[in-house]
Amino acid sequence: MFCFCILGDDGLMEYPVFTGVFIMGFRLLSCFLLSCVLMVSSAHAAVVTYTLSGGTIDGTLDGVSFTGANFTITADADPSNFVPGTVFGAPLLSQPAVSTMTIDGFASFQITNANFGPFLADVANLVGPGIGYGGFAFPEGELLRGIAAIGPLSSLSSNVTVTGALEGTADFTFTTTAGDLIFTSVSGNGTFNGEFPSSAVPEPTSMAIFGLGALGMAYRARRKSKA
């Protein structure tokens, strides 16, 4: 047992307090504060990593050529921040995000075109049932400039993986922290994965059209790679 000392009207007074009661109260307060911290942390823990890799690319970075190079693009983003839209009537989700790219033989760099980031599009009505695009791009007018995989897509929500033919914007200059990046061709299969919220799935009839260059951009790159 120990005592609190409190200064009152009659001078300094001692009040005995049982140690066990004090410790229990302290522990309860600590648990409460920890719970508050965890709740705040969980509110900011929604950021996940979006990734595109697989296949190979040809092109130049800051004037230096690469051929048949492996690559990876990643971005950390909050799934709740995806903006719904449509591409020629097909549902689309996209958001700007700091996107880091690695190419064999080069140090990592960031793609700096405005609004560049991960996107997912269900193009069943344009290409075929259960087909979608997943990758990284930015809008330019009615085009979407970037690189993506096209393959089976069952949903625009939850954890999504799209694996299929790699497609990208050919002969277009992307700005990066390492200099200008230009793809001349892409080949092989790529895989895109990330998490998308069900609440963001757009209604095609109610959203403005957002042009997908992948349905022009990327096919041009594929045709070049097959030539």
Backbone hydrogen bonds in HBPLUS format (Angstrom, degrees):
<---DONOR---> <-ACCEPTOR-->    atom                        ^
c    i                          cat <-CA-CA->   ^        H-A-AA   ^      H-
h    n   atom  resd res      DA  || num        DHA   H-A  angle D-A-AA Bond
n    s   type  num  typ     dist DA aas  dist angle  dist       angle   num
A0002-PHE N   A0017-VAL O   3.32 MM  15  5.71 171.5  2.33 160.6 158.4     1
A0017-VAL N   A0002-PHE O   2.78 MM  15  5.71 167.9  1.80 170.2 166.8     2
A0004-PHE N   A0015-TYR O   2.77 MM  11  5.04 161.6  1.80 146.4 147.1     3
A0015-TYR N   A0004-PHE O   2.77 MM  11  5.04 158.6  1.81 148.6 155.7     4
A0006-ILE N   A0013-MET O   2.81 MM   7  5.31 162.0  1.84 158.3 162.6     5
A0013-MET N   A0006-ILE O   2.82 MM   7  5.31 170.7  1.83 148.7 151.9     6
A0008-GLY N   A0011-GLY O   2.93 MM   3  5.19 173.2  1.93 136.4 135.9     7
A0011-GLY N   A0008-GLY O   3.16 MM   3  5.19 156.2  2.22 109.2 109.3     8
A0022-PHE N   A0018-PHE O   3.23 MM   4  6.55 161.2  2.27 153.4 158.7     9
A0023-ILE N   A0019-THR O   2.93 MM   4  6.16 166.0  1.95 158.3 161.8    10
A0024-MET N   A0020-GLY O   2.99 MM   4  6.12 157.6  2.04 145.3 151.5    11
A0025-GLY N   A0021-VAL O   3.04 MM   4  6.24 160.7  2.08 147.5 152.4    12
A0026-PHE N   A0022-PHE O   2.89 MM   4  6.13 156.4  1.94 150.1 157.4    13
A0027-ARG N   A0023-ILE O   2.86 MM   4  6.10 156.3  1.92 149.1 155.2    14
A0028-LEU N   A0024-MET O   2.97 MM   4  6.22 157.9  2.02 149.1 154.8    15
A0029-LEU N   A0025-GLY O   2.99 MM   4  6.22 159.3  2.04 148.7 154.0    16
A0030-SER N   A0026-PHE O   2.92 MM   4  6.14 154.6  1.98 146.3 153.8    17
A0031-CYS N   A0027-ARG O   2.90 MM   4  6.15 158.9  1.95 151.5 156.4    18
A0032-PHE N   A0028-LEU O   3.01 MM   4  6.24 155.3  2.07 146.1 152.8    19
A0033-LEU N   A0029-LEU O   2.97 MM   4  6.23 163.1  2.00 152.0 156.0    20
A0034-LEU N   A0030-SER O   2.87 MM   4  6.08 156.9  1.93 149.7 156.7    21
A0035-SER N   A0031-CYS O   2.92 MM   4  6.11 153.6  1.99 144.8 151.8    22
A0036-CYS N   A0032-PHE O   3.08 MM   4  6.40 153.1  2.15 146.7 153.5    23
A0037-VAL N   A0033-LEU O   3.04 MM   4  6.34 155.9  2.09 147.1 153.4    24
A0038-LEU N   A0034-LEU O   2.90 MM   4  6.18 159.7  1.94 152.3 157.7    25
A0039-MET N   A0035-SER O   2.92 MM   4  6.12 152.2  2.00 146.8 154.3    26
A0040-VAL N   A0036-CYS O   3.03 MM   4  6.28 159.2  2.07 148.4 153.4    27
A0041-SER N   A0037-VAL O   2.87 MM   4  6.11 157.2  1.93 148.1 155.2    28
A0042-SER N   A0038-LEU O   2.85 MM   4  6.02 158.2  1.90 147.5 152.9    29
A0043-ALA N   A0039-MET O   3.16 MM   4  6.34 142.5  2.31 139.1 148.4    30
A0044-HIS N   A0041-SER O   2.99 MM   3  5.28 142.9  2.14 104.3 115.1    31
A0045-ALA N   A0042-SER O   3.24 MM   3  4.86 167.9  2.26  99.8 102.1    32
A0048-VAL N   A0077-ALA O   2.87 MM  29  5.63 163.9  1.90 155.7 151.3    33
A0077-ALA N   A0048-VAL O   2.90 MM  29  5.63 159.5  1.94 163.4 165.4    34
A0050-TYR N   A0075-ALA O   2.77 MM  25  5.24 166.0  1.79 156.5 160.9    35
A0075-ALA N   A0050-TYR O   2.97 MM  25  5.24 139.9  2.14 142.2 150.1    36
A0051-THR N   A0193-ASN O   3.11 MM 142  5.58 160.9  2.15 154.0 160.0    37
A0193-ASN N   A0051-THR O   3.00 MM 142  5.58 149.4  2.09 150.0 159.2    38
A0052-LEU N   A0073-ILE O   2.91 MM  21  5.22 151.2  1.99 150.7 157.5    39
A0073-ILE N   A0052-LEU O   2.88 MM  21  5.22 157.6  1.93 151.9 158.9    40
A0053-SER N   A0191-THR O   3.09 MM 138  5.54 152.1  2.17 140.0 147.8    41
A0191-THR N   A0053-SER O   2.69 MM 138  5.54 157.2  1.74 166.3 173.1    42
A0056-THR N   A0187-SER O   2.91 MM 131  5.46 157.9  1.96 145.6 152.0    43
A0187-SER N   A0056-THR O   2.96 MM 131  5.46 152.4  2.04 158.8 159.6    44
A0057-ILE N   A0069-ALA O   2.96 MM  12  5.29 150.0  2.05 136.5 145.0    45
A0069-ALA N   A0057-ILE O   3.02 MM  12  5.29 157.7  2.08 152.0 145.2    46
A0058-ASP N   A0185-SER O   2.88 MM 127  5.23 162.4  1.91 157.9 155.1    47
A0184-THR N   A0058-ASP O   2.89 MM 126  5.51 167.0  1.91 127.1 131.5    48
A0059-GLY N   A0066-PHE O   2.98 MM   7  5.52 155.9  2.04 156.8 154.3    49
A0066-PHE N   A0059-GLY O   2.85 MM   7  5.52 151.2  1.94 152.4 151.4    50
A0060-THR N   A0182-ILE O   2.94 MM 122  5.34 150.0  2.03 144.1 153.7    51
A0182-ILE N   A0060-THR O   2.96 MM 122  5.34 162.4  1.99 156.7 159.9    52
A0061-LEU N   A0064-VAL O   2.86 MM   3  5.20 154.8  1.93 139.8 144.8    53
A0064-VAL N   A0061-LEU O   3.01 MM   3  5.20 166.4  2.03 113.2 115.9    54
A0062-ASP N   A0180-ASP O   2.77 MM 118  4.98 166.8  1.79 148.3 152.7    55
A0104-ASP N   A0070-ASN O   3.09 MM  34  5.65 159.1  2.13 158.4 159.7    56
A0072-THR N   A0102-THR O   3.00 MM  30  5.31 143.8  2.13 144.8 150.7    57
A0102-THR N   A0072-THR O   2.87 MM  30  5.31 153.3  1.94 152.0 160.3    58
A0074-THR N   A0100-THR O   2.88 MM  26  5.35 158.3  1.93 151.3 158.3    59
A0100-THR N   A0074-THR O   2.83 MM  26  5.35 155.5  1.89 161.8 165.0    60
A0081-ASN N   A0078-ASP O   2.90 MM   3  5.56 167.8  1.92 126.3 130.4    61
A0082-PHE N   A0079-PRO O   3.46 MM   3  5.97 170.2  2.47 116.5 116.4    62
A0083-VAL N   A0094-SER O   2.69 MM  11  5.35 174.8  1.70 157.0 155.8    63
A0094-SER N   A0083-VAL O   3.18 MM  11  5.35 152.3  2.26 131.5 139.4    64
A0085-GLY N   A0092-LEU O   2.84 MM   7  5.00 143.4  1.97 151.4 150.7    65
A0092-LEU N   A0085-GLY O   2.92 MM   7  5.00 149.1  2.02 136.7 129.9    66
A0210-PHE N   A0086-THR O   2.36 MM 124  5.32 137.9  1.52 141.6 157.0    67
A0087-VAL N   A0090-ALA O   2.63 MM   3  4.87 147.4  1.73 137.2 148.9    68
A0090-ALA N   A0087-VAL O   2.88 MM   3  4.87 162.7  1.91 108.8 114.1    69
A0122-ASP N   A0091-PRO O   2.99 MM  31  5.50 156.7  2.04 152.0 159.6    70
A0093-LEU N   A0120-LEU O   2.83 MM  27  5.24 156.0  1.89 156.6 164.2    71
A0120-LEU N   A0093-LEU O   2.83 MM  27  5.24 152.0  1.91 153.0 159.2    72
A0095-GLN N   A0118-PRO O   3.31 MM  23  6.19 144.8  2.44 166.7 175.4    73
A0097-ALA N   A0116-PHE O   2.99 MM  19  6.38 168.2  2.01 143.9 140.6    74
A0111-ILE N   A0099-SER O   3.05 MM  12  5.86 154.6  2.12 159.8 167.9    75
A0101-MET N   A0109-PHE O   2.72 MM   8  5.52 164.7  1.74 166.3 171.6    76
A0109-PHE N   A0101-MET O   3.03 MM   8  5.52 158.7  2.08 153.2 160.0    77
A0106-PHE N   A0103-ILE O   2.93 MM   3  5.57 151.5  2.01 154.7 152.9    78
A0177-THR N   A0110-GLN O   2.91 MM  67  5.47 144.5  2.04 148.4 159.5    79
A0112-THR N   A0175-THR O   2.75 MM  63  5.46 157.1  1.80 135.7 142.9    80
A0116-PHE N   A0113-ASN O   3.18 MM   3  5.63 149.4  2.27 140.6 136.1    81
A0117-GLY N   A0137-ALA O   2.99 MM  20  5.62 150.8  2.08 138.1 144.5    82
A0137-ALA N   A0117-GLY O   2.93 MM  20  5.62 157.9  1.97 156.3 154.7    83
A0119-PHE N   A0135-GLY O   2.84 MM  16  5.61 147.4  1.94 150.5 151.0    84
A0135-GLY N   A0119-PHE O   3.13 MM  16  5.61 163.6  2.16 148.6 152.6    85
A0121-ALA N   A0133-TYR O   2.88 MM  12  5.07 161.3  1.91 147.6 151.3    86
A0133-TYR N   A0121-ALA O   2.81 MM  12  5.07 151.5  1.89 143.9 153.5    87
A0123-VAL N   A0131-ILE O   2.98 MM   8  5.78 133.2  2.20 135.2 148.8    88
A0126-LEU N   A0123-VAL O   2.93 MM   3  5.16 148.8  2.03 106.9 117.0    89
A0127-VAL N   A0123-VAL O   2.78 MM   4  5.82 162.1  1.81 171.0 175.3    90
A0153-LEU N   A0130-GLY O   2.76 MM  23  5.19 156.0  1.82 125.9 130.9    91
A0132-GLY N   A0151-GLY O   2.85 MM  19  5.67 162.1  1.88 162.2 166.7    92
A0151-GLY N   A0132-GLY O   3.01 MM  19  5.67 158.4  2.06 159.5 164.4    93
A0134-GLY N   A0149-ALA O   3.01 MM  15  5.49 154.1  2.08 154.0 162.1    94
A0149-ALA N   A0134-GLY O   2.93 MM  15  5.49 168.0  1.94 147.2 147.5    95
A0136-PHE N   A0147-ILE O   2.97 MM  11  5.69 161.4  2.00 170.6 167.6    96
A0147-ILE N   A0136-PHE O   2.93 MM  11  5.69 154.7  1.99 165.3 172.2    97
A0138-PHE N   A0145-ARG O   2.91 MM   7  5.38 139.8  2.07 134.0 145.4    98
A0145-ARG N   A0138-PHE O   2.85 MM   7  5.38 153.3  1.92 164.7 155.6    99
A0140-GLU N   A0143-LEU O   2.81 MM   3  5.16 162.7  1.84 146.5 147.3   100
A0143-LEU N   A0140-GLU O   2.97 MM   3  5.16 158.8  2.02 122.3 128.3   101
A0169-THR N   A0146-GLY O   2.81 MM  23  5.51 150.0  1.90 162.6 171.0   102
A0148-ALA N   A0167-GLU O   2.74 MM  19  5.41 163.9  1.76 163.9 168.9   103
A0167-GLU N   A0148-ALA O   2.78 MM  19  5.41 165.7  1.80 167.6 170.3   104
A0150-ILE N   A0165-ALA O   3.03 MM  15  5.51 152.6  2.11 142.7 150.8   105
A0158-SER N   A0196-PHE O   2.43 MM  38  4.98 131.8  1.64 173.1 157.7   106
A0196-PHE N   A0158-SER O   2.86 MM  38  4.98 161.7  1.89 130.2 135.5   107
A0160-VAL N   A0194-GLY O   2.75 MM  34  5.50 172.4  1.76 175.1 177.7   108
A0194-GLY N   A0160-VAL O   3.00 MM  34  5.50 148.6  2.10 151.6 159.4   109
A0162-VAL N   A0192-PHE O   2.78 MM  30  5.14 160.8  1.81 151.8 158.6   110
A0192-PHE N   A0162-VAL O   2.80 MM  30  5.14 164.1  1.83 150.7 155.5   111
A0164-GLY N   A0190-GLY O   3.04 MM  26  5.66 157.8  2.09 158.2 165.2   112
A0190-GLY N   A0164-GLY O   2.77 MM  26  5.66 154.6  1.83 171.8 163.0   113
A0166-LEU N   A0188-GLY O   2.95 MM  22  5.97 162.9  1.98 161.4 155.7   114
A0171-ASP N   A0183-PHE O   2.72 MM  12  5.76 158.8  1.76 172.0 177.4   115
A0174-PHE N   A0181-LEU O   2.77 MM   7  4.96 177.0  1.77 157.7 156.9   116
A0181-LEU N   A0174-PHE O   2.81 MM   7  4.96 166.7  1.83 149.9 153.7   117
A0179-GLY N   A0176-THR O   3.37 MM   3  5.25 169.7  2.38 103.6 105.1   118
A0200-ALA N   A0197-PRO O   3.20 MM   3  5.67 160.1  2.24 110.3 116.2   119
A0201-VAL N   A0198-SER O   3.29 MM   3  5.63 170.9  2.30 113.3 116.0   120
A0206-SER N   A0203-GLU O   2.96 MM   3  5.56 158.5  2.01 123.1 129.7   121
A0215-LEU N   A0212-LEU O   3.14 MM   3  5.88 163.5  2.17 116.3 120.6   122
A0216-GLY N   A0213-GLY O   2.70 MM   3  4.98 149.9  1.79 120.2 121.5   123
A0217-MET N   A0213-GLY O   2.04 MM   4  4.64 140.2  1.17 149.6 165.1   124
A0220-ARG N   A0216-GLY O   3.22 MM   4  6.24 151.1  2.31 138.3 145.4   125
A0221-ALA N   A0217-MET O   3.31 MM   4  6.67 150.5  2.40 139.8 147.4   126
A0222-ARG N   A0218-ALA O   2.88 MM   4  6.20 154.8  1.95 150.8 158.0   127
A0223-ARG N   A0219-TYR O   2.86 MM   4  6.06 164.5  1.89 151.4 155.2   128
A0224-LYS N   A0220-ARG O   3.06 MM   4  6.28 152.5  2.14 141.7 149.2   129
A0225-SER N   A0221-ALA O   3.01 MM   4  6.25 153.3  2.08 144.5 151.7   130
A0225-SER N   A0222-ARG O   3.01 MM   3  5.00 111.3  2.50  93.2 109.7   131
A0226-LYS N   A0222-ARG O   2.98 MM   4  6.28 134.9  2.19 146.4 158.8   132
A0226-LYS N   A0223-ARG O   3.20 MM   3  5.13 131.6  2.45  91.7 104.5   133
A0227-ALA N   A0223-ARG O   3.04 MM   4  6.17 126.1  2.34 139.1 152.6   134
A0227-ALA N   A0224-LYS O   3.13 MM   3  5.13 139.4  2.31  96.2 107.8   135
